[in-house]
Amino acid sequence: MIPAHEALPPPLFDAELAAFMQGGISLNIGSCGPDRRPSVARAFGCRIAADRRQVRMLVSSSHAAQVLAHVRATGVLAAVFSEPSTYRTVQLKGVDATVEPATPEDLAAVAACRAGFVAELEPLGYAPDMVRALLGCPDADIVAVRFTPSAAFSQTPGPDAGRALGVAS
């Protein structure tokens, strides 16, 4: 569990959405450099603080090198959480992102997210070995990108796509 942070703004999403974002779904992060050029990378896991004010996106330091360089330069981050079987999609944005070493709890979250994503995609016709290969990354290469969500949006295709999520209680 990530410690609560009392000086941070109220959470932008509820406990149900936090559980969704930490489940076996597709995770991606993006950033941009000072020149506004974008970069994107797959994330392998997510951990959310008990008070839902801080998020840790878990990525491969080698595969996400450009995104991590942009985060270090600007602190800007967007994270996208999408469930392939339903298209349910959420986007979080932050402006205070930092790169930190992965903890044992982070690595456990990566393992759980990998297993969940295999289970999510298998009924859709994706071979488990292919999904595991897609998400393959040595634990030693995993780092965390920690940020405070400053904006949250529903991005599920349909009439509510782009709708801002309000402050959760």
Chimera marker file (.cmm) of the C-alpha trace (Angstrom):
<marker_set name="trace">
<marker id="1" x="0.000" y="0.000" z="0.000" r="1" g="1" b="0" radius="0.5"/>
<marker id="2" x="1.287" y="3.458" z="-0.879" r="1" g="1" b="0" radius="0.5"/>
<marker id="3" x="1.132" y="5.828" z="2.114" r="1" g="1" b="0" radius="0.5"/>
<marker id="4" x="-1.607" y="8.459" z="2.174" r="1" g="1" b="0" radius="0.5"/>
<marker id="5" x="-0.599" y="12.034" z="1.352" r="1" g="1" b="0" radius="0.5"/>
<marker id="6" x="-2.597" y="14.516" z="3.409" r="1" g="1" b="0" radius="0.5"/>
<marker id="7" x="-1.355" y="17.735" z="1.739" r="1" g="1" b="0" radius="0.5"/>
<marker id="8" x="-2.559" y="16.681" z="-1.703" r="1" g="1" b="0" radius="0.5"/>
<marker id="9" x="-5.840" y="17.665" z="-3.395" r="1" g="1" b="0" radius="0.5"/>
<marker id="10" x="-8.888" y="15.416" z="-3.035" r="1" g="1" b="0" radius="0.5"/>
<marker id="11" x="-8.985" y="12.281" z="-5.196" r="1" g="1" b="0" radius="0.5"/>
<marker id="12" x="-10.521" y="12.513" z="-8.661" r="1" g="1" b="0" radius="0.5"/>
<marker id="13" x="-11.890" y="8.962" z="-8.724" r="1" g="1" b="0" radius="0.5"/>
<marker id="14" x="-13.581" y="6.501" z="-6.391" r="1" g="1" b="0" radius="0.5"/>
<marker id="15" x="-12.443" y="3.147" z="-4.996" r="1" g="1" b="0" radius="0.5"/>
<marker id="16" x="-14.200" y="1.172" z="-7.756" r="1" g="1" b="0" radius="0.5"/>
<marker id="17" x="-12.316" y="3.061" z="-10.457" r="1" g="1" b="0" radius="0.5"/>
<marker id="18" x="-9.047" y="2.657" z="-8.535" r="1" g="1" b="0" radius="0.5"/>
<marker id="19" x="-9.608" y="-1.116" z="-8.491" r="1" g="1" b="0" radius="0.5"/>
<marker id="20" x="-10.329" y="-1.061" z="-12.238" r="1" g="1" b="0" radius="0.5"/>
<marker id="21" x="-7.104" y="0.855" z="-12.965" r="1" g="1" b="0" radius="0.5"/>
<marker id="22" x="-5.052" y="-1.658" z="-10.963" r="1" g="1" b="0" radius="0.5"/>
<marker id="23" x="-6.627" y="-4.681" z="-12.654" r="1" g="1" b="0" radius="0.5"/>
<marker id="24" x="-5.586" y="-6.741" z="-15.648" r="1" g="1" b="0" radius="0.5"/>
<marker id="25" x="-6.106" y="-4.105" z="-18.320" r="1" g="1" b="0" radius="0.5"/>
<marker id="26" x="-4.119" y="-2.287" z="-20.991" r="1" g="1" b="0" radius="0.5"/>
<marker id="27" x="-1.930" y="0.446" z="-19.499" r="1" g="1" b="0" radius="0.5"/>
<marker id="28" x="-0.066" y="3.163" z="-21.399" r="1" g="1" b="0" radius="0.5"/>
<marker id="29" x="1.702" y="6.357" z="-20.404" r="1" g="1" b="0" radius="0.5"/>
<marker id="30" x="2.638" y="9.375" z="-22.446" r="1" g="1" b="0" radius="0.5"/>
<marker id="31" x="4.524" y="12.596" z="-21.979" r="1" g="1" b="0" radius="0.5"/>
<marker id="32" x="6.132" y="15.318" z="-24.013" r="1" g="1" b="0" radius="0.5"/>
<marker id="33" x="9.459" y="17.049" z="-23.904" r="1" g="1" b="0" radius="0.5"/>
<marker id="34" x="10.116" y="20.774" z="-23.579" r="1" g="1" b="0" radius="0.5"/>
<marker id="35" x="9.756" y="20.927" z="-27.389" r="1" g="1" b="0" radius="0.5"/>
<marker id="36" x="6.207" y="19.433" z="-27.028" r="1" g="1" b="0" radius="0.5"/>
<marker id="37" x="7.161" y="16.293" z="-29.006" r="1" g="1" b="0" radius="0.5"/>
<marker id="38" x="5.144" y="13.361" z="-27.629" r="1" g="1" b="0" radius="0.5"/>
<marker id="39" x="6.305" y="9.960" z="-26.456" r="1" g="1" b="0" radius="0.5"/>
<marker id="40" x="4.294" y="6.900" z="-25.432" r="1" g="1" b="0" radius="0.5"/>
<marker id="41" x="5.114" y="3.594" z="-23.725" r="1" g="1" b="0" radius="0.5"/>
<marker id="42" x="3.258" y="0.566" z="-22.424" r="1" g="1" b="0" radius="0.5"/>
<marker id="43" x="3.022" y="0.288" z="-18.643" r="1" g="1" b="0" radius="0.5"/>
<marker id="44" x="3.144" y="-3.110" z="-16.956" r="1" g="1" b="0" radius="0.5"/>
<marker id="45" x="1.314" y="-2.294" z="-13.754" r="1" g="1" b="0" radius="0.5"/>
<marker id="46" x="-0.234" y="0.401" z="-11.610" r="1" g="1" b="0" radius="0.5"/>
<marker id="47" x="-0.458" y="1.079" z="-7.887" r="1" g="1" b="0" radius="0.5"/>
<marker id="48" x="-2.759" y="3.645" z="-6.357" r="1" g="1" b="0" radius="0.5"/>
<marker id="49" x="-2.412" y="5.090" z="-2.854" r="1" g="1" b="0" radius="0.5"/>
<marker id="50" x="-5.095" y="4.149" z="-0.332" r="1" g="1" b="0" radius="0.5"/>
<marker id="51" x="-6.338" y="7.761" z="-0.387" r="1" g="1" b="0" radius="0.5"/>
<marker id="52" x="-6.331" y="7.700" z="-4.238" r="1" g="1" b="0" radius="0.5"/>
<marker id="53" x="-4.256" y="10.880" z="-4.446" r="1" g="1" b="0" radius="0.5"/>
<marker id="54" x="-1.053" y="9.346" z="-5.829" r="1" g="1" b="0" radius="0.5"/>
<marker id="55" x="-0.546" y="6.888" z="-8.687" r="1" g="1" b="0" radius="0.5"/>
<marker id="56" x="2.503" y="4.794" z="-9.561" r="1" g="1" b="0" radius="0.5"/>
<marker id="57" x="2.738" y="3.615" z="-13.167" r="1" g="1" b="0" radius="0.5"/>
<marker id="58" x="5.227" y="0.767" z="-13.572" r="1" g="1" b="0" radius="0.5"/>
<marker id="59" x="7.234" y="0.728" z="-16.790" r="1" g="1" b="0" radius="0.5"/>
<marker id="60" x="10.344" y="-0.735" z="-18.399" r="1" g="1" b="0" radius="0.5"/>
<marker id="61" x="13.180" y="1.762" z="-18.057" r="1" g="1" b="0" radius="0.5"/>
<marker id="62" x="14.659" y="0.603" z="-21.372" r="1" g="1" b="0" radius="0.5"/>
<marker id="63" x="11.427" y="0.486" z="-23.403" r="1" g="1" b="0" radius="0.5"/>
<marker id="64" x="10.089" y="3.731" z="-21.911" r="1" g="1" b="0" radius="0.5"/>
<marker id="65" x="13.390" y="5.629" z="-22.051" r="1" g="1" b="0" radius="0.5"/>
<marker id="66" x="12.005" y="8.553" z="-24.088" r="1" g="1" b="0" radius="0.5"/>
<marker id="67" x="8.898" y="8.931" z="-21.916" r="1" g="1" b="0" radius="0.5"/>
<marker id="68" x="11.050" y="8.815" z="-18.782" r="1" g="1" b="0" radius="0.5"/>
<marker id="69" x="13.386" y="11.477" z="-20.195" r="1" g="1" b="0" radius="0.5"/>
<marker id="70" x="10.363" y="13.669" z="-20.926" r="1" g="1" b="0" radius="0.5"/>
<marker id="71" x="8.944" y="13.104" z="-17.426" r="1" g="1" b="0" radius="0.5"/>
<marker id="72" x="12.281" y="14.022" z="-15.865" r="1" g="1" b="0" radius="0.5"/>
<marker id="73" x="12.405" y="17.205" z="-17.974" r="1" g="1" b="0" radius="0.5"/>
<marker id="74" x="8.784" y="18.357" z="-17.612" r="1" g="1" b="0" radius="0.5"/>
<marker id="75" x="6.931" y="16.390" z="-14.918" r="1" g="1" b="0" radius="0.5"/>
<marker id="76" x="4.022" y="16.043" z="-17.370" r="1" g="1" b="0" radius="0.5"/>
<marker id="77" x="2.336" y="12.646" z="-17.658" r="1" g="1" b="0" radius="0.5"/>
<marker id="78" x="-0.835" y="11.127" z="-19.075" r="1" g="1" b="0" radius="0.5"/>
<marker id="79" x="-1.860" y="7.573" z="-18.198" r="1" g="1" b="0" radius="0.5"/>
<marker id="80" x="-4.498" y="5.587" z="-20.074" r="1" g="1" b="0" radius="0.5"/>
<marker id="81" x="-6.288" y="2.543" z="-18.629" r="1" g="1" b="0" radius="0.5"/>
<marker id="82" x="-8.366" y="0.463" z="-21.044" r="1" g="1" b="0" radius="0.5"/>
<marker id="83" x="-10.244" y="-2.819" z="-20.732" r="1" g="1" b="0" radius="0.5"/>
<marker id="84" x="-10.181" y="-4.503" z="-24.173" r="1" g="1" b="0" radius="0.5"/>
<marker id="85" x="-13.284" y="-6.660" z="-23.617" r="1" g="1" b="0" radius="0.5"/>
<marker id="86" x="-15.534" y="-3.664" z="-22.858" r="1" g="1" b="0" radius="0.5"/>
<marker id="87" x="-13.578" y="-0.693" z="-24.273" r="1" g="1" b="0" radius="0.5"/>
<marker id="88" x="-13.957" y="0.990" z="-20.886" r="1" g="1" b="0" radius="0.5"/>
<marker id="89" x="-11.181" y="3.578" z="-20.859" r="1" g="1" b="0" radius="0.5"/>
<marker id="90" x="-10.013" y="6.200" z="-18.372" r="1" g="1" b="0" radius="0.5"/>
<marker id="91" x="-7.290" y="8.817" z="-18.717" r="1" g="1" b="0" radius="0.5"/>
<marker id="92" x="-5.429" y="10.537" z="-15.882" r="1" g="1" b="0" radius="0.5"/>
<marker id="93" x="-3.173" y="13.557" z="-16.289" r="1" g="1" b="0" radius="0.5"/>
<marker id="94" x="-0.564" y="14.969" z="-13.949" r="1" g="1" b="0" radius="0.5"/>
<marker id="95" x="2.085" y="17.676" z="-13.892" r="1" g="1" b="0" radius="0.5"/>
<marker id="96" x="4.278" y="16.565" z="-10.975" r="1" g="1" b="0" radius="0.5"/>
<marker id="97" x="5.508" y="13.165" z="-12.194" r="1" g="1" b="0" radius="0.5"/>
<marker id="98" x="8.801" y="11.780" z="-10.929" r="1" g="1" b="0" radius="0.5"/>
<marker id="99" x="10.724" y="8.612" z="-11.730" r="1" g="1" b="0" radius="0.5"/>
<marker id="100" x="11.545" y="6.343" z="-8.784" r="1" g="1" b="0" radius="0.5"/>
<marker id="101" x="13.018" y="2.878" z="-8.261" r="1" g="1" b="0" radius="0.5"/>
<marker id="102" x="10.493" y="0.055" z="-8.165" r="1" g="1" b="0" radius="0.5"/>
<marker id="103" x="9.684" y="-1.461" z="-4.780" r="1" g="1" b="0" radius="0.5"/>
<marker id="104" x="8.855" y="-5.103" z="-4.019" r="1" g="1" b="0" radius="0.5"/>
<marker id="105" x="5.189" y="-4.038" z="-3.825" r="1" g="1" b="0" radius="0.5"/>
<marker id="106" x="5.494" y="-2.524" z="-7.308" r="1" g="1" b="0" radius="0.5"/>
<marker id="107" x="6.916" y="-5.768" z="-8.697" r="1" g="1" b="0" radius="0.5"/>
<marker id="108" x="4.058" y="-7.730" z="-7.121" r="1" g="1" b="0" radius="0.5"/>
<marker id="109" x="1.603" y="-5.354" z="-8.812" r="1" g="1" b="0" radius="0.5"/>
<marker id="110" x="3.330" y="-5.934" z="-12.169" r="1" g="1" b="0" radius="0.5"/>
<marker id="111" x="2.993" y="-9.713" z="-11.756" r="1" g="1" b="0" radius="0.5"/>
<marker id="112" x="-0.696" y="-9.393" z="-10.841" r="1" g="1" b="0" radius="0.5"/>
<marker id="113" x="-1.428" y="-7.037" z="-13.751" r="1" g="1" b="0" radius="0.5"/>
<marker id="114" x="0.351" y="-9.346" z="-16.209" r="1" g="1" b="0" radius="0.5"/>
<marker id="115" x="-1.680" y="-12.342" z="-15.045" r="1" g="1" b="0" radius="0.5"/>
<marker id="116" x="-4.882" y="-10.317" z="-15.191" r="1" g="1" b="0" radius="0.5"/>
<marker id="117" x="-4.166" y="-9.031" z="-18.696" r="1" g="1" b="0" radius="0.5"/>
<marker id="118" x="-3.503" y="-12.581" z="-19.933" r="1" g="1" b="0" radius="0.5"/>
<marker id="119" x="-6.885" y="-13.597" z="-18.469" r="1" g="1" b="0" radius="0.5"/>
<marker id="120" x="-8.553" y="-10.530" z="-20.042" r="1" g="1" b="0" radius="0.5"/>
<marker id="121" x="-7.210" y="-11.189" z="-23.546" r="1" g="1" b="0" radius="0.5"/>
<marker id="122" x="-7.418" y="-14.993" z="-23.772" r="1" g="1" b="0" radius="0.5"/>
<marker id="123" x="-11.231" y="-15.057" z="-24.264" r="1" g="1" b="0" radius="0.5"/>
<marker id="124" x="-10.736" y="-12.511" z="-27.064" r="1" g="1" b="0" radius="0.5"/>
<marker id="125" x="-8.561" y="-14.996" z="-28.968" r="1" g="1" b="0" radius="0.5"/>
<marker id="126" x="-5.083" y="-13.882" z="-27.898" r="1" g="1" b="0" radius="0.5"/>
<marker id="127" x="-2.705" y="-16.692" z="-27.015" r="1" g="1" b="0" radius="0.5"/>
<marker id="128" x="-1.441" y="-16.420" z="-23.425" r="1" g="1" b="0" radius="0.5"/>
<marker id="129" x="2.179" y="-16.864" z="-24.560" r="1" g="1" b="0" radius="0.5"/>
<marker id="130" x="1.812" y="-13.926" z="-26.953" r="1" g="1" b="0" radius="0.5"/>
<marker id="131" x="0.406" y="-11.693" z="-24.211" r="1" g="1" b="0" radius="0.5"/>
<marker id="132" x="3.148" y="-12.728" z="-21.780" r="1" g="1" b="0" radius="0.5"/>
<marker id="133" x="5.743" y="-11.914" z="-24.474" r="1" g="1" b="0" radius="0.5"/>
<marker id="134" x="4.139" y="-8.497" z="-25.027" r="1" g="1" b="0" radius="0.5"/>
<marker id="135" x="4.405" y="-7.805" z="-21.300" r="1" g="1" b="0" radius="0.5"/>
<marker id="136" x="7.822" y="-9.403" z="-20.855" r="1" g="1" b="0" radius="0.5"/>
<marker id="137" x="10.309" y="-7.321" z="-18.910" r="1" g="1" b="0" radius="0.5"/>
<marker id="138" x="12.898" y="-8.285" z="-16.296" r="1" g="1" b="0" radius="0.5"/>
<marker id="139" x="12.035" y="-7.055" z="-12.805" r="1" g="1" b="0" radius="0.5"/>
<marker id="140" x="15.390" y="-5.234" z="-12.651" r="1" g="1" b="0" radius="0.5"/>
<marker id="141" x="14.259" y="-3.032" z="-15.574" r="1" g="1" b="0" radius="0.5"/>
<marker id="142" x="10.996" y="-1.882" z="-13.929" r="1" g="1" b="0" radius="0.5"/>
<marker id="143" x="10.787" y="1.673" z="-12.569" r="1" g="1" b="0" radius="0.5"/>
<marker id="144" x="7.870" y="3.645" z="-11.149" r="1" g="1" b="0" radius="0.5"/>
<marker id="145" x="6.519" y="6.940" z="-12.413" r="1" g="1" b="0" radius="0.5"/>
<marker id="146" x="4.716" y="8.549" z="-9.470" r="1" g="1" b="0" radius="0.5"/>
<marker id="147" x="2.280" y="11.421" z="-9.972" r="1" g="1" b="0" radius="0.5"/>
<marker id="148" x="-0.678" y="13.243" z="-8.486" r="1" g="1" b="0" radius="0.5"/>
<marker id="149" x="-3.666" y="13.127" z="-10.839" r="1" g="1" b="0" radius="0.5"/>
<marker id="150" x="-4.656" y="16.699" z="-11.688" r="1" g="1" b="0" radius="0.5"/>
<marker id="151" x="-7.338" y="15.722" z="-14.219" r="1" g="1" b="0" radius="0.5"/>
<marker id="152" x="-9.305" y="12.553" z="-14.935" r="1" g="1" b="0" radius="0.5"/>
<marker id="153" x="-11.476" y="11.731" z="-17.935" r="1" g="1" b="0" radius="0.5"/>
<marker id="154" x="-13.738" y="8.982" z="-19.174" r="1" g="1" b="0" radius="0.5"/>
<marker id="155" x="-12.423" y="7.999" z="-22.612" r="1" g="1" b="0" radius="0.5"/>
<marker id="156" x="-14.738" y="5.060" z="-23.271" r="1" g="1" b="0" radius="0.5"/>
<marker id="157" x="-15.943" y="5.386" z="-26.871" r="1" g="1" b="0" radius="0.5"/>
<marker id="158" x="-19.408" y="6.892" z="-27.021" r="1" g="1" b="0" radius="0.5"/>
<marker id="159" x="-21.259" y="10.045" z="-26.014" r="1" g="1" b="0" radius="0.5"/>
<marker id="160" x="-19.412" y="10.412" z="-22.678" r="1" g="1" b="0" radius="0.5"/>
<marker id="161" x="-15.908" y="10.188" z="-24.158" r="1" g="1" b="0" radius="0.5"/>
<marker id="162" x="-13.885" y="13.128" z="-22.891" r="1" g="1" b="0" radius="0.5"/>
<marker id="163" x="-16.164" y="13.744" z="-19.897" r="1" g="1" b="0" radius="0.5"/>
<marker id="164" x="-14.210" y="14.997" z="-16.906" r="1" g="1" b="0" radius="0.5"/>
<marker id="165" x="-14.468" y="12.840" z="-13.811" r="1" g="1" b="0" radius="0.5"/>
<marker id="166" x="-15.366" y="14.830" z="-10.704" r="1" g="1" b="0" radius="0.5"/>
<marker id="167" x="-13.883" y="14.842" z="-7.241" r="1" g="1" b="0" radius="0.5"/>
<marker id="168" x="-14.584" y="11.530" z="-5.512" r="1" g="1" b="0" radius="0.5"/>
<marker id="169" x="-15.742" y="11.181" z="-1.937" r="1" g="1" b="0" radius="0.5"/>
<link id1="1" id2="2" r="1" g="1" b="0" radius="0.2"/>
<link id1="2" id2="3" r="1" g="1" b="0" radius="0.2"/>
<link id1="3" id2="4" r="1" g="1" b="0" radius="0.2"/>
<link id1="4" id2="5" r="1" g="1" b="0" radius="0.2"/>
<link id1="5" id2="6" r="1" g="1" b="0" radius="0.2"/>
<link id1="6" id2="7" r="1" g="1" b="0" radius="0.2"/>
<link id1="7" id2="8" r="1" g="1" b="0" radius="0.2"/>
<link id1="8" id2="9" r="1" g="1" b="0" radius="0.2"/>
<link id1="9" id2="10" r="1" g="1" b="0" radius="0.2"/>
<link id1="10" id2="11" r="1" g="1" b="0" radius="0.2"/>
<link id1="11" id2="12" r="1" g="1" b="0" radius="0.2"/>
<link id1="12" id2="13" r="1" g="1" b="0" radius="0.2"/>
<link id1="13" id2="14" r="1" g="1" b="0" radius="0.2"/>
<link id1="14" id2="15" r="1" g="1" b="0" radius="0.2"/>
<link id1="15" id2="16" r="1" g="1" b="0" radius="0.2"/>
<link id1="16" id2="17" r="1" g="1" b="0" radius="0.2"/>
<link id1="17" id2="18" r="1" g="1" b="0" radius="0.2"/>
<link id1="18" id2="19" r="1" g="1" b="0" radius="0.2"/>
<link id1="19" id2="20" r="1" g="1" b="0" radius="0.2"/>
<link id1="20" id2="21" r="1" g="1" b="0" radius="0.2"/>
<link id1="21" id2="22" r="1" g="1" b="0" radius="0.2"/>
<link id1="22" id2="23" r="1" g="1" b="0" radius="0.2"/>
<link id1="23" id2="24" r="1" g="1" b="0" radius="0.2"/>
<link id1="24" id2="25" r="1" g="1" b="0" radius="0.2"/>
<link id1="25" id2="26" r="1" g="1" b="0" radius="0.2"/>
<link id1="26" id2="27" r="1" g="1" b="0" radius="0.2"/>
<link id1="27" id2="28" r="1" g="1" b="0" radius="0.2"/>
<link id1="28" id2="29" r="1" g="1" b="0" radius="0.2"/>
<link id1="29" id2="30" r="1" g="1" b="0" radius="0.2"/>
<link id1="30" id2="31" r="1" g="1" b="0" radius="0.2"/>
<link id1="31" id2="32" r="1" g="1" b="0" radius="0.2"/>
<link id1="32" id2="33" r="1" g="1" b="0" radius="0.2"/>
<link id1="33" id2="34" r="1" g="1" b="0" radius="0.2"/>
<link id1="34" id2="35" r="1" g="1" b="0" radius="0.2"/>
<link id1="35" id2="36" r="1" g="1" b="0" radius="0.2"/>
<link id1="36" id2="37" r="1" g="1" b="0" radius="0.2"/>
<link id1="37" id2="38" r="1" g="1" b="0" radius="0.2"/>
<link id1="38" id2="39" r="1" g="1" b="0" radius="0.2"/>
<link id1="39" id2="40" r="1" g="1" b="0" radius="0.2"/>
<link id1="40" id2="41" r="1" g="1" b="0" radius="0.2"/>
<link id1="41" id2="42" r="1" g="1" b="0" radius="0.2"/>
<link id1="42" id2="43" r="1" g="1" b="0" radius="0.2"/>
<link id1="43" id2="44" r="1" g="1" b="0" radius="0.2"/>
<link id1="44" id2="45" r="1" g="1" b="0" radius="0.2"/>
<link id1="45" id2="46" r="1" g="1" b="0" radius="0.2"/>
<link id1="46" id2="47" r="1" g="1" b="0" radius="0.2"/>
<link id1="47" id2="48" r="1" g="1" b="0" radius="0.2"/>
<link id1="48" id2="49" r="1" g="1" b="0" radius="0.2"/>
<link id1="49" id2="50" r="1" g="1" b="0" radius="0.2"/>
<link id1="50" id2="51" r="1" g="1" b="0" radius="0.2"/>
<link id1="51" id2="52" r="1" g="1" b="0" radius="0.2"/>
<link id1="52" id2="53" r="1" g="1" b="0" radius="0.2"/>
<link id1="53" id2="54" r="1" g="1" b="0" radius="0.2"/>
<link id1="54" id2="55" r="1" g="1" b="0" radius="0.2"/>
<link id1="55" id2="56" r="1" g="1" b="0" radius="0.2"/>
<link id1="56" id2="57" r="1" g="1" b="0" radius="0.2"/>
<link id1="57" id2="58" r="1" g="1" b="0" radius="0.2"/>
<link id1="58" id2="59" r="1" g="1" b="0" radius="0.2"/>
<link id1="59" id2="60" r="1" g="1" b="0" radius="0.2"/>
<link id1="60" id2="61" r="1" g="1" b="0" radius="0.2"/>
<link id1="61" id2="62" r="1" g="1" b="0" radius="0.2"/>
<link id1="62" id2="63" r="1" g="1" b="0" radius="0.2"/>
<link id1="63" id2="64" r="1" g="1" b="0" radius="0.2"/>
<link id1="64" id2="65" r="1" g="1" b="0" radius="0.2"/>
<link id1="65" id2="66" r="1" g="1" b="0" radius="0.2"/>
<link id1="66" id2="67" r="1" g="1" b="0" radius="0.2"/>
<link id1="67" id2="68" r="1" g="1" b="0" radius="0.2"/>
<link id1="68" id2="69" r="1" g="1" b="0" radius="0.2"/>
<link id1="69" id2="70" r="1" g="1" b="0" radius="0.2"/>
<link id1="70" id2="71" r="1" g="1" b="0" radius="0.2"/>
<link id1="71" id2="72" r="1" g="1" b="0" radius="0.2"/>
<link id1="72" id2="73" r="1" g="1" b="0" radius="0.2"/>
<link id1="73" id2="74" r="1" g="1" b="0" radius="0.2"/>
<link id1="74" id2="75" r="1" g="1" b="0" radius="0.2"/>
<link id1="75" id2="76" r="1" g="1" b="0" radius="0.2"/>
<link id1="76" id2="77" r="1" g="1" b="0" radius="0.2"/>
<link id1="77" id2="78" r="1" g="1" b="0" radius="0.2"/>
<link id1="78" id2="79" r="1" g="1" b="0" radius="0.2"/>
<link id1="79" id2="80" r="1" g="1" b="0" radius="0.2"/>
<link id1="80" id2="81" r="1" g="1" b="0" radius="0.2"/>
<link id1="81" id2="82" r="1" g="1" b="0" radius="0.2"/>
<link id1="82" id2="83" r="1" g="1" b="0" radius="0.2"/>
<link id1="83" id2="84" r="1" g="1" b="0" radius="0.2"/>
<link id1="84" id2="85" r="1" g="1" b="0" radius="0.2"/>
<link id1="85" id2="86" r="1" g="1" b="0" radius="0.2"/>
<link id1="86" id2="87" r="1" g="1" b="0" radius="0.2"/>
<link id1="87" id2="88" r="1" g="1" b="0" radius="0.2"/>
<link id1="88" id2="89" r="1" g="1" b="0" radius="0.2"/>
<link id1="89" id2="90" r="1" g="1" b="0" radius="0.2"/>
<link id1="90" id2="91" r="1" g="1" b="0" radius="0.2"/>
<link id1="91" id2="92" r="1" g="1" b="0" radius="0.2"/>
<link id1="92" id2="93" r="1" g="1" b="0" radius="0.2"/>
<link id1="93" id2="94" r="1" g="1" b="0" radius="0.2"/>
<link id1="94" id2="95" r="1" g="1" b="0" radius="0.2"/>
<link id1="95" id2="96" r="1" g="1" b="0" radius="0.2"/>
<link id1="96" id2="97" r="1" g="1" b="0" radius="0.2"/>
<link id1="97" id2="98" r="1" g="1" b="0" radius="0.2"/>
<link id1="98" id2="99" r="1" g="1" b="0" radius="0.2"/>
<link id1="99" id2="100" r="1" g="1" b="0" radius="0.2"/>
<link id1="100" id2="101" r="1" g="1" b="0" radius="0.2"/>
<link id1="101" id2="102" r="1" g="1" b="0" radius="0.2"/>
<link id1="102" id2="103" r="1" g="1" b="0" radius="0.2"/>
<link id1="103" id2="104" r="1" g="1" b="0" radius="0.2"/>
<link id1="104" id2="105" r="1" g="1" b="0" radius="0.2"/>
<link id1="105" id2="106" r="1" g="1" b="0" radius="0.2"/>
<link id1="106" id2="107" r="1" g="1" b="0" radius="0.2"/>
<link id1="107" id2="108" r="1" g="1" b="0" radius="0.2"/>
<link id1="108" id2="109" r="1" g="1" b="0" radius="0.2"/>
<link id1="109" id2="110" r="1" g="1" b="0" radius="0.2"/>
<link id1="110" id2="111" r="1" g="1" b="0" radius="0.2"/>
<link id1="111" id2="112" r="1" g="1" b="0" radius="0.2"/>
<link id1="112" id2="113" r="1" g="1" b="0" radius="0.2"/>
<link id1="113" id2="114" r="1" g="1" b="0" radius="0.2"/>
<link id1="114" id2="115" r="1" g="1" b="0" radius="0.2"/>
<link id1="115" id2="116" r="1" g="1" b="0" radius="0.2"/>
<link id1="116" id2="117" r="1" g="1" b="0" radius="0.2"/>
<link id1="117" id2="118" r="1" g="1" b="0" radius="0.2"/>
<link id1="118" id2="119" r="1" g="1" b="0" radius="0.2"/>
<link id1="119" id2="120" r="1" g="1" b="0" radius="0.2"/>
<link id1="120" id2="121" r="1" g="1" b="0" radius="0.2"/>
<link id1="121" id2="122" r="1" g="1" b="0" radius="0.2"/>
<link id1="122" id2="123" r="1" g="1" b="0" radius="0.2"/>
<link id1="123" id2="124" r="1" g="1" b="0" radius="0.2"/>
<link id1="124" id2="125" r="1" g="1" b="0" radius="0.2"/>
<link id1="125" id2="126" r="1" g="1" b="0" radius="0.2"/>
<link id1="126" id2="127" r="1" g="1" b="0" radius="0.2"/>
<link id1="127" id2="128" r="1" g="1" b="0" radius="0.2"/>
<link id1="128" id2="129" r="1" g="1" b="0" radius="0.2"/>
<link id1="129" id2="130" r="1" g="1" b="0" radius="0.2"/>
<link id1="130" id2="131" r="1" g="1" b="0" radius="0.2"/>
<link id1="131" id2="132" r="1" g="1" b="0" radius="0.2"/>
<link id1="132" id2="133" r="1" g="1" b="0" radius="0.2"/>
<link id1="133" id2="134" r="1" g="1" b="0" radius="0.2"/>
<link id1="134" id2="135" r="1" g="1" b="0" radius="0.2"/>
<link id1="135" id2="136" r="1" g="1" b="0" radius="0.2"/>
<link id1="136" id2="137" r="1" g="1" b="0" radius="0.2"/>
<link id1="137" id2="138" r="1" g="1" b="0" radius="0.2"/>
<link id1="138" id2="139" r="1" g="1" b="0" radius="0.2"/>
<link id1="139" id2="140" r="1" g="1" b="0" radius="0.2"/>
<link id1="140" id2="141" r="1" g="1" b="0" radius="0.2"/>
<link id1="141" id2="142" r="1" g="1" b="0" radius="0.2"/>
<link id1="142" id2="143" r="1" g="1" b="0" radius="0.2"/>
<link id1="143" id2="144" r="1" g="1" b="0" radius="0.2"/>
<link id1="144" id2="145" r="1" g="1" b="0" radius="0.2"/>
<link id1="145" id2="146" r="1" g="1" b="0" radius="0.2"/>
<link id1="146" id2="147" r="1" g="1" b="0" radius="0.2"/>
<link id1="147" id2="148" r="1" g="1" b="0" radius="0.2"/>
<link id1="148" id2="149" r="1" g="1" b="0" radius="0.2"/>
<link id1="149" id2="150" r="1" g="1" b="0" radius="0.2"/>
<link id1="150" id2="151" r="1" g="1" b="0" radius="0.2"/>
<link id1="151" id2="152" r="1" g="1" b="0" radius="0.2"/>
<link id1="152" id2="153" r="1" g="1" b="0" radius="0.2"/>
<link id1="153" id2="154" r="1" g="1" b="0" radius="0.2"/>
<link id1="154" id2="155" r="1" g="1" b="0" radius="0.2"/>
<link id1="155" id2="156" r="1" g="1" b="0" radius="0.2"/>
<link id1="156" id2="157" r="1" g="1" b="0" radius="0.2"/>
<link id1="157" id2="158" r="1" g="1" b="0" radius="0.2"/>
<link id1="158" id2="159" r="1" g="1" b="0" radius="0.2"/>
<link id1="159" id2="160" r="1" g="1" b="0" radius="0.2"/>
<link id1="160" id2="161" r="1" g="1" b="0" radius="0.2"/>
<link id1="161" id2="162" r="1" g="1" b="0" radius="0.2"/>
<link id1="162" id2="163" r="1" g="1" b="0" radius="0.2"/>
<link id1="163" id2="164" r="1" g="1" b="0" radius="0.2"/>
<link id1="164" id2="165" r="1" g="1" b="0" radius="0.2"/>
<link id1="165" id2="166" r="1" g="1" b="0" radius="0.2"/>
<link id1="166" id2="167" r="1" g="1" b="0" radius="0.2"/>
<link id1="167" id2="168" r="1" g="1" b="0" radius="0.2"/>
<link id1="168" id2="169" r="1" g="1" b="0" radius="0.2"/>
</marker_set>
